[in-house]
Amino acid sequence: MEYISIKQASEKWGITKRRIQVLCAEGRIEGATKIGSFWAIPSEAVKPSDMRIKSGKYVKEKE
């Protein structure tokens, strides 16, 4: 299995290196492994969908 770096994944997916680090830490990139202080991402990994709230409106639960 071939791996790519965070920088290569950033260029491939068009998102920042920091965002990829967060996605790896959250376990949202399947097969990503931490080797020392570096993340190794499988070359065939797919870009995870963006689950952040974009509208600026937050859903509040009724108590």
Buried (B, 14 or more C-beta within 10 A) or exposed (E): EEBBBBEBBBEBBEBEBEBBBEBBEEEBBEEBEEEEEEBBBBEEBEBBEEEEEEEEEEEEEEE
